[in-house]
Amino acid sequence: MAGFTEQTPHPPYPTGIPTVAIAGLGLLGASLALALRNSGQNIRVLGCARREETVAQALTAGVVEEASTDPQEILPQADLTVICMPIEASIDFAVANQALWRPGAVVTDVGSIKTDIVGAIRPVLLGRGIQFVGSHPMAGSEKSGLAHADSEMYRGAVVFVTPHDQDPPEAIALVRNFWESLHSRVVQLDTETHDALVARTSHLIHLIAGAAVNVTLDHPNANLGTASGFRDFSRIAAGSAGMWREIICHNRDHVLEALDEITAELGNIRQLLDHKDWDRLEQHLQEAGQKRRNWYRNWLHE
């Protein structure tokens, strides 16, 4: 394995995860900490945050047992660390604090793209005997901050786990078991397959929602005609523009492919309207509706 000589075995992985550190106590990190605290598992939950105010709030609310703005006080204790920060901040945090984790510890994250994160963090930590196995829970909200933490956020959510093909099975199993213990639905993918998928299921949808908001609300009479359909569809457009800029920047190629696909689909619909081909338009809508109903039925029973 890269980073270890043939004479150096894999470091010992804990059979359980008695101490979990959450690095970043915003919405995702605080929700994860609360989920762990409420899970009934015999786990110590520690936290790192950038601001003293957040540390104090997390301790007062019982989100974590111990917290600090100094990673040196937290990371050496952790069997598993979950980095709950934006993409660039996650990479910077892991690289800056690589010497603090003990050999044999496992680190994961919650980032929305995986190729760049795993590619930047994994080799750095591997060289110190620490395993990094990427994760991405499909959970969240347009809201942000510890104040909006939800202990049920990860229950039933799909969580992608994206190991490298040379990662030890024990480290992969530990990360999978961690998410499964929170009643999440784990799906294991390679990083490229993951990034191509979420470009369509998440990143493209956000861009389309933003475009629909602009087209709709720029109309002079928009306030007379918007209803629940627009409200539900446009909700994600209210998310952090800075966060979405970073996500799409790191997944640019796959998002461009998805945009080409949706542009072609809209072009086909435009042609049907140009030719007043109402029968084929109805057929198109019926097929899309059936696909959605099939998907939703399968989703409910997964």
VOKOLZA-522749 format. One record per residue (C-alpha): residue number from 1; residue in three letters; x, y, z. Coordinates in steps of 0.02 Angstrom, whole numbers. Last residue first. Layout:
N
nr:rest:xx:yy:zz
NUM:ALA:X:Y:Z;
...
END
This chain:
302
nr:rest:xx:yy:zz
302:GLU:-1773:52:8;
301:HIS:-1963:43:1;
300:LEU:-2001:228:-10;
299:TRP:-1864:255:-140;
298:ASN:-1933:116:-250;
297:ARG:-2106:198:-252;
296:TYR:-2029:369:-282;
295:TRP:-1924:307:-428;
294:ASN:-2071:220:-509;
293:ARG:-2180:376:-489;
292:ARG:-2043:486:-561;
291:LYS:-2016:372:-710;
290:GLN:-2204:369:-739;
289:GLY:-2214:559:-737;
288:ALA:-2070:574:-860;
287:GLU:-2153:451:-978;
286:GLN:-2320:540:-964;
285:LEU:-2239:709:-995;
284:HIS:-2152:646:-1153;
283:GLN:-2312:562:-1213;
282:GLU:-2407:725:-1188;
281:LEU:-2274:818:-1287;
280:ARG:-2281:683:-1420;
279:ASP:-2468:708:-1439;
278:TRP:-2452:898:-1434;
277:ASP:-2335:909:-1582;
276:LYS:-2358:1095:-1609;
275:HIS:-2200:1094:-1715;
274:ASP:-2116:1232:-1614;
273:LEU:-2185:1155:-1454;
272:LEU:-2110:985:-1491;
271:GLN:-1947:1069:-1541;
270:ARG:-1939:1163:-1376;
269:ILE:-1959:998:-1283;
268:ASN:-1812:925:-1377;
267:GLY:-1708:1080:-1339;
266:LEU:-1753:1064:-1155;
265:GLU:-1681:887:-1157;
264:ALA:-1525:944:-1249;
263:THR:-1497:1082:-1120;
262:ILE:-1524:956:-980;
261:GLU:-1389:843:-1052;
260:ASP:-1266:984:-1085;
259:LEU:-1293:1047:-907;
258:ALA:-1255:872:-841;
257:GLU:-1092:865:-938;
256:LEU:-1046:1039:-874;
255:VAL:-1083:982:-697;
254:HIS:-967:832:-720;
253:ASP:-826:944:-779;
252:ARG:-851:1076:-645;
251:ASN:-855:965:-490;
250:HIS:-735:1067:-383;
249:CYS:-803:1233:-447;
248:ILE:-980:1169:-423;
247:ILE:-951:1133:-239;
246:GLU:-858:1297:-208;
245:ARG:-991:1404:-292;
244:TRP:-1124:1307:-198;
243:MET:-1047:1351:-30;
242:GLY:-1030:1534:-78;
241:ALA:-1209:1543:-139;
240:SER:-1273:1475:28;
239:GLY:-1444:1396:4;
238:ALA:-1601:1490:-48;
237:ALA:-1604:1405:-218;
236:ILE:-1641:1245:-124;
235:ARG:-1819:1300:-91;
234:SER:-1863:1337:-273;
233:PHE:-1953:1174:-311;
232:ASP:-2055:1177:-151;
231:ARG:-2109:1359:-164;
230:PHE:-2140:1349:-351;
229:GLY:-2255:1200:-327;
228:SER:-2335:1280:-174;
227:ALA:-2392:1436:-266;
226:THR:-2327:1582:-369;
225:GLY:-2456:1675:-475;
224:LEU:-2490:1852:-418;
223:ASN:-2318:1889:-346;
222:ALA:-2239:1847:-513;
221:ASN:-2329:1990:-600;
220:PRO:-2176:2087:-660;
219:HIS:-2082:1928:-709;
218:ASP:-1909:1933:-630;
217:LEU:-1975:1814:-497;
216:THR:-2008:1673:-619;
215:VAL:-1856:1679:-732;
214:ASN:-1736:1711:-588;
213:VAL:-1813:1579:-476;
212:ALA:-1812:1453:-618;
211:ALA:-1627:1484:-649;
210:GLY:-1587:1460:-465;
209:ALA:-1687:1298:-460;
208:ILE:-1597:1238:-617;
207:LEU:-1428:1273:-538;
206:HIS:-1477:1181:-380;
205:ILE:-1543:1033:-479;
204:LEU:-1381:1023:-577;
203:HIS:-1281:1008:-415;
202:SER:-1393:880:-332;
201:THR:-1449:727:-429;
200:ARG:-1353:766:-589;
199:ALA:-1183:823:-525;
198:VAL:-1216:702:-382;
197:LEU:-1198:554:-501;
196:ALA:-1041:611:-592;
195:ASP:-957:648:-426;
194:HIS:-1001:479:-354;
193:THR:-943:383:-507;
192:GLU:-778:477:-500;
191:THR:-754:444:-313;
190:ASP:-785:257:-317;
189:LEU:-950:204:-243;
188:GLN:-1018:124:-83;
187:VAL:-1199:161:-38;
186:VAL:-1244:171:147;
185:ARG:-1423:197:202;
184:SER:-1421:293:366;
183:HIS:-1490:219:526;
182:LEU:-1361:308:636;
181:SER:-1270:143:665;
180:GLU:-1264:126:475;
179:TRP:-1156:282:466;
178:PHE:-1028:215:588;
177:ASN:-1036:40:516;
176:ARG:-986:106:345;
175:VAL:-841:205:418;
174:LEU:-778:57:519;
173:ALA:-802:-62:374;
172:ILE:-695:47:260;
171:ALA:-557:54:391;
170:GLU:-561:-134:418;
169:PRO:-563:-170:230;
168:PRO:-395:-82:213;
167:ASP:-395:55:80;
166:GLN:-310:5:-83;
165:ASP:-465:28:-195;
164:HIS:-490:202:-123;
163:PRO:-649:216:-22;
162:THR:-803:317:-69;
161:VAL:-942:300:59;
160:PHE:-1104:379:0;
159:VAL:-1233:410:135;
158:VAL:-1416:398:87;
157:ALA:-1525:473:223;
156:GLY:-1644:363:323;
155:ARG:-1594:444:487;
154:TYR:-1458:572:450;
153:MET:-1553:730:494;
152:GLU:-1640:655:646;
151:SER:-1532:746:776;
150:ASP:-1571:912:693;
149:ALA:-1455:1061:715;
148:HIS:-1532:1230:671;
147:ALA:-1442:1328:808;
146:LEU:-1278:1247:757;
145:GLY:-1274:1344:595;
144:SER:-1354:1341:425;
143:LYS:-1523:1338:340;
142:GLU:-1548:1280:160;
141:SER:-1548:1107:235;
140:GLY:-1442:952:246;
139:ALA:-1433:770:200;
138:MET:-1360:666:60;
137:PRO:-1220:605:172;
136:HIS:-1051:607:85;
135:SER:-908:501:149;
134:GLY:-723:485:107;
133:VAL:-609:357:189;
132:PHE:-448:430:261;
131:GLN:-334:308:349;
130:ILE:-195:367:465;
129:GLY:-21:288:463;
128:ARG:68:454:442;
127:GLY:95:438:254;
126:LEU:-86:388:240;
125:LEU:-137:557:309;
124:VAL:-57:655:167;
123:PRO:-105:528:34;
122:ARG:-290:532:85;
121:ILE:-315:719:101;
120:ALA:-294:794:-73;
119:GLY:-357:651:-182;
118:VAL:-498:611:-62;
117:ILE:-558:791:-65;
116:ASP:-535:816:-253;
115:THR:-623:655:-303;
114:LYS:-759:665:-169;
113:ILE:-883:803:-195;
112:SER:-1018:852:-72;
111:GLY:-904:840:80;
110:VAL:-958:747:236;
109:ASP:-788:689:300;
108:THR:-690:536:356;
107:VAL:-540:504:467;
106:VAL:-478:341:543;
105:ALA:-350:327:682;
104:GLY:-219:190:672;
103:PRO:-73:307:693;
102:ARG:-122:449:812;
101:TRP:-202:605:742;
100:LEU:-113:768:783;
99:ALA:21:766:647;
98:GLN:-104:788:506;
97:ASN:-174:948:580;
96:ALA:-135:1071:440;
95:VAL:-170:943:302;
94:ALA:-336:889:374;
93:PHE:-395:1066:411;
92:ASP:-343:1134:240;
91:ILE:-434:994:149;
90:SER:-591:1016:252;
89:ALA:-585:1206:234;
88:GLU:-573:1189:45;
87:ILE:-726:1075:37;
86:PRO:-837:1155:168;
85:MET:-828:1083:344;
84:CYS:-891:930:438;
83:ILE:-731:829:460;
82:VAL:-779:666:546;
81:THR:-644:597:659;
80:LEU:-638:415:714;
79:ASP:-534:342:855;
78:ALA:-512:518:923;
77:GLN:-410:569:1074;
76:PRO:-266:647:976;
75:LEU:-395:754:882;
74:ILE:-468:849:1030;
73:GLU:-345:957:1127;
72:GLN:-230:979:979;
71:PRO:-379:1037:874;
70:ASP:-383:1199:976;
69:THR:-553:1285:964;
68:SER:-612:1162:1095;
67:ALA:-751:1041:1135;
66:GLU:-796:906:1261;
65:GLU:-956:810:1291;
64:VAL:-1040:867:1130;
63:VAL:-1213:933:1081;
62:GLY:-1256:958:1264;
61:ALA:-1334:1129:1229;
60:THR:-1212:1217:1345;
59:LEU:-1064:1125:1271;
58:ALA:-1113:1165:1091;
57:GLN:-1149:1347:1133;
56:ALA:-981:1369:1220;
55:VAL:-887:1292:1075;
54:THR:-984:1399:951;
53:GLU:-942:1558:1047;
52:GLU:-759:1507:1056;
51:ARG:-754:1508:867;
50:ARG:-666:1388:747;
49:ALA:-748:1230:811;
48:CYS:-686:1060:864;
47:GLY:-800:933:946;
46:LEU:-798:776:1053;
45:VAL:-926:637:1063;
44:ARG:-886:492:1179;
43:ILE:-974:337:1119;
42:ASN:-1068:200:1213;
41:GLN:-1211:197:1088;
40:GLY:-1386:250:1139;
39:SER:-1407:346:977;
38:ASN:-1453:514:1056;
37:ARG:-1275:575:1079;
36:LEU:-1228:511:906;
35:ALA:-1374:599:823;
34:LEU:-1333:758:920;
33:ALA:-1153:753:858;
32:LEU:-1211:726:679;
31:SER:-1332:871:689;
30:ALA:-1192:980:761;
29:GLY:-1077:932:618;
28:LEU:-1204:956:479;
27:LEU:-1274:1122:542;
26:GLY:-1110:1196:599;
25:LEU:-999:1114:727;
24:GLY:-841:1083:626;
23:ALA:-722:941:668;
22:ILE:-829:807:751;
21:ALA:-721:691:854;
20:VAL:-781:515:891;
19:THR:-718:416:1039;
18:PRO:-776:238:1077;
17:ILE:-769:185:895;
16:GLY:-776:-4:897;
15:THR:-660:-141:834;
14:PRO:-520:-14:837;
13:TYR:-403:-20:688;
12:PRO:-224:-79:716;
11:PRO:-102:1:593;
10:HIS:-81:-91:429;
9:PRO:81:-187:432;
8:THR:253:-110:399;
7:GLN:380:-229:322;
6:GLU:315:-203:145;
5:THR:339:-17:168;
4:PHE:189:95:200;
3:GLY:136:257:114;
2:ALA:63:174:-40;
1:MET:0:0:0;
END
